[in-house]
């Protein structure tokens, strides 16, 4: 995971779904520790709060529905980032 380290001059964002437990949580923590911004996409706000993750942005939605996907994408601007990663 050392390759993930963000330099001080570039912005990177990890978009992680299901990051309140298990491997999603571990990966989200690794990206945050490496200096990446985190966009957390989860179904349960209370679980996200309990996880202690430092999120740049969050979306509470169900990605199994079209409306949930639209909610997650609304207002998502990747232009400021030199690199973006989606982990689903």
PyMOL commands that set and color helices and strands:
alter all, ss='L'
color gray80, all
select helices_A, chain A and resi 2-4+22-33+45-51+66-73
alter helices_A, ss='H'
color red, helices_A
select strands_A, chain A and resi 12-17+37-42+57-60+83-87
alter strands_A, ss='S'
color yellow, strands_A
deselect
rebuild
show_as cartoon
